[in-house]
Amino acid sequence: MLLERFNTSSYVGLNAKRSLKDSQDYQNFIERLGTILTDTSTPCYAWVQMTNHVHLLPRTGQTPLSTVMRRLLTGYAQQFNRRHKRHGHLFQNRYKSILCEEDLYSLELVRYIHLNPIRAGIVKDSQVSHP
């Protein structure tokens, strides 16, 4: 039974380089994400920020995901380039999005997203906060 339509979305920094360099970049990205999700009434059930990519699990809503991602990534790239005095592309290719229509698969995506920093060795399981 289909309860929700999710899109798993991610992007990768150009040449897999860091697109989030410091705590201010992380904060700017998450504030921008929160504002855009609120403005577009787009629920996001899971997300993780890595140094060179981000995974999101938003629910398909009235605002097309392409609009949400364009606002998020274009705005962030402009801010990042100004702040770090650089020019050109920040992201490698377009964001990747896969439609997920199965509840069981969406649960696996939530696990994958939340375990990504642990599996990458960035944090230990004990450092992860669980609600």
VOPAGU-2260 file (C-alpha; in pm, 1 decimal, decimal comma):
REM VOPAGU-2260
SITE   aa  ch    i         X         Y         Z
SITE  MET   A    0       0,0       0,0       0,0
SITE  LEU   A    1     142,2     335,6    -103,0
SITE  LEU   A    2     129,0     589,4     178,5
SITE  GLU   A    3     372,9     852,0      56,4
SITE  ARG   A    4     579,4     944,6    -247,2
SITE  PHE   A    5     937,0    1024,7    -152,7
SITE  ASN   A    6    1233,2    1137,1    -357,7
SITE  THR   A    7    1575,5    1051,5    -235,5
SITE  SER   A    8    1796,0    1336,7    -349,4
SITE  SER   A    9    2165,7    1396,9    -329,9
SITE  TYR   A   10    2437,7    1607,0    -483,7
SITE  VAL   A   11    2814,9    1575,1    -500,1
SITE  GLY   A   12    3071,9    1852,7    -484,3
SITE  LEU   A   13    3271,8    1921,9    -801,0
SITE  ASN   A   14    3540,4    1653,9    -840,7
SITE  ALA   A   15    3414,9    1514,6    -507,8
SITE  LYS   A   16    3575,9    1811,7    -330,0
SITE  ARG   A   17    3439,9    1966,6     -14,7
SITE  SER   A   18    3132,8    2181,3     -66,5
SITE  LEU   A   19    3093,5    2229,4     309,0
SITE  LYS   A   20    3424,9    2352,7     448,7
SITE  ASP   A   21    3349,5    2465,2     803,1
SITE  SER   A   22    3076,2    2503,8    1063,7
SITE  GLN   A   23    2954,1    2827,7     906,0
SITE  ASP   A   24    2903,2    2650,0     571,0
SITE  TYR   A   25    2713,8    2368,8     743,6
SITE  GLN   A   26    2497,4    2621,1     928,9
SITE  ASN   A   27    2431,6    2829,9     616,0
SITE  PHE   A   28    2329,3    2519,1     423,5
SITE  ILE   A   29    2093,4    2390,3     692,3
SITE  GLU   A   30    1934,5    2731,6     746,2
SITE  ARG   A   31    1879,2    2766,1     370,2
SITE  LEU   A   32    1734,6    2413,1     356,9
SITE  GLY   A   33    1497,7    2485,7     647,2
SITE  THR   A   34    1377,9    2811,8     493,4
SITE  ILE   A   35    1313,2    2655,4     152,6
SITE  LEU   A   36    1137,7    2349,3     296,6
SITE  THR   A   37     915,1    2578,1     504,9
SITE  ASP   A   38     845,4    2818,7     216,3
SITE  THR   A   39     748,4    2532,6     -15,6
SITE  SER   A   40     569,6    2319,5     248,9
SITE  THR   A   41     800,4    2030,0     161,3
SITE  PRO   A   42     845,1    1776,3     442,8
SITE  CYS   A   43    1189,8    1619,0     470,0
SITE  TYR   A   44    1205,2    1295,0     668,6
SITE  ALA   A   45    1580,5    1240,5     669,6
SITE  TRP   A   46    1894,4    1428,8     574,4
SITE  VAL   A   47    2265,9    1414,9     631,9
SITE  GLN   A   48    2541,5    1661,8     551,5
SITE  MET   A   49    2874,8    1510,4     457,9
SITE  THR   A   50    3183,4    1711,5     362,2
SITE  ASN   A   51    3132,6    1671,4     -12,3
SITE  HIS   A   52    2768,9    1567,5     -48,9
SITE  VAL   A   53    2425,9    1578,6     110,0
SITE  HIS   A   54    2143,3    1323,2     114,5
SITE  LEU   A   55    1780,0    1431,3     158,0
SITE  LEU   A   56    1454,8    1237,4     179,0
SITE  PRO   A   57    1180,2    1491,5     100,9
SITE  ARG   A   58     818,1    1401,1      34,4
SITE  THR   A   59     683,7    1497,1    -305,2
SITE  GLY   A   60     456,1    1795,8    -264,6
SITE  GLN   A   61     294,8    2077,1    -458,2
SITE  THR   A   62     628,7    2243,5    -530,1
SITE  PRO   A   63     832,4    2037,1    -775,9
SITE  LEU   A   64    1147,9    1889,4    -627,9
SITE  SER   A   65    1346,2    2049,9    -911,6
SITE  THR   A   66    1237,4    2393,7    -783,4
SITE  VAL   A   67    1332,0    2307,5    -424,1
SITE  MET   A   68    1672,5    2174,9    -527,1
SITE  ARG   A   69    1743,8    2463,2    -766,1
SITE  ARG   A   70    1672,8    2717,4    -493,3
SITE  LEU   A   71    1878,2    2523,1    -240,7
SITE  LEU   A   72    2183,9    2445,0    -449,8
SITE  THR   A   73    2202,9    2765,3    -656,0
SITE  GLY   A   74    2159,0    2987,1    -351,8
SITE  TYR   A   75    2409,1    2788,1    -148,1
SITE  ALA   A   76    2667,6    2786,2    -428,9
SITE  GLN   A   77    2640,9    3164,2    -471,4
SITE  GLN   A   78    2684,4    3221,1     -98,3
SITE  PHE   A   79    2971,9    2970,4     -78,0
SITE  ASN   A   80    3153,2    3128,9    -374,1
SITE  ARG   A   81    3118,6    3481,4    -229,8
SITE  ARG   A   82    3231,8    3372,6     114,5
SITE  HIS   A   83    3531,4    3172,6      -7,0
SITE  LYS   A   84    3622,0    3419,4    -285,0
SITE  ARG   A   85    3591,0    3163,7    -562,8
SITE  HIS   A   86    3416,1    3140,7    -898,5
SITE  GLY   A   87    3261,6    2865,3   -1105,6
SITE  HIS   A   88    3069,5    2547,9   -1039,3
SITE  LEU   A   89    3051,8    2408,4    -688,4
SITE  PHE   A   90    2859,6    2090,2    -766,0
SITE  GLN   A   91    2938,5    1802,5    -996,7
SITE  ASN   A   92    2652,8    1749,3   -1241,0
SITE  ARG   A   93    2288,1    1795,2   -1149,1
SITE  TYR   A   94    2147,8    1663,0    -824,2
SITE  LYS   A   95    2042,5    1298,5    -832,4
SITE  SER   A   96    1684,5    1207,9    -746,7
SITE  ILE   A   97    1513,4     870,6    -728,6
SITE  LEU   A   98    1137,9     836,8    -674,2
SITE  CYS   A   99    1055,5     598,4    -390,0
SITE  GLU   A  100     698,8     472,0    -372,2
SITE  GLU   A  101     738,4     184,3    -130,0
SITE  ASP   A  102     715,9     230,9     245,3
SITE  LEU   A  103     965,7     -45,6     319,7
SITE  TYR   A  104    1221,8     106,5      81,6
SITE  SER   A  105    1173,4     449,7     237,7
SITE  LEU   A  106    1262,8     300,8     578,3
SITE  GLU   A  107    1581,8     158,1     426,8
SITE  LEU   A  108    1662,7     500,8     283,3
SITE  VAL   A  109    1622,8     661,6     626,1
SITE  ARG   A  110    1864,4     403,9     771,2
SITE  TYR   A  111    2112,2     454,3     487,3
SITE  ILE   A  112    2102,3     831,7     521,0
SITE  HIS   A  113    2144,6     832,2     897,5
SITE  LEU   A  114    2419,5     568,0     896,9
SITE  ASN   A  115    2619,2     734,1     617,4
SITE  PRO   A  116    2854,5     931,9     848,7
SITE  ILE   A  117    2916,8     623,7    1064,3
SITE  ARG   A  118    2994,7     399,8     766,7
SITE  ALA   A  119    3222,0     668,8     622,1
SITE  GLY   A  120    3414,9     674,8     951,5
SITE  ILE   A  121    3338,1    1042,1    1013,6
SITE  VAL   A  122    3165,7     980,8    1346,1
SITE  LYS   A  123    3142,2     691,2    1587,0
SITE  ASP   A  124    2803,0     541,3    1667,2
SITE  SER   A  125    2830,8     678,8    2019,0
SITE  GLN   A  126    2858,0    1033,8    1879,2
SITE  VAL   A  127    2525,4    1010,0    1696,6
SITE  SER   A  128    2230,1    1155,0    1885,8
SITE  HIS   A  129    1918,7     940,4    1882,5
SITE  PRO   A  130    1580,7    1101,2    1954,7
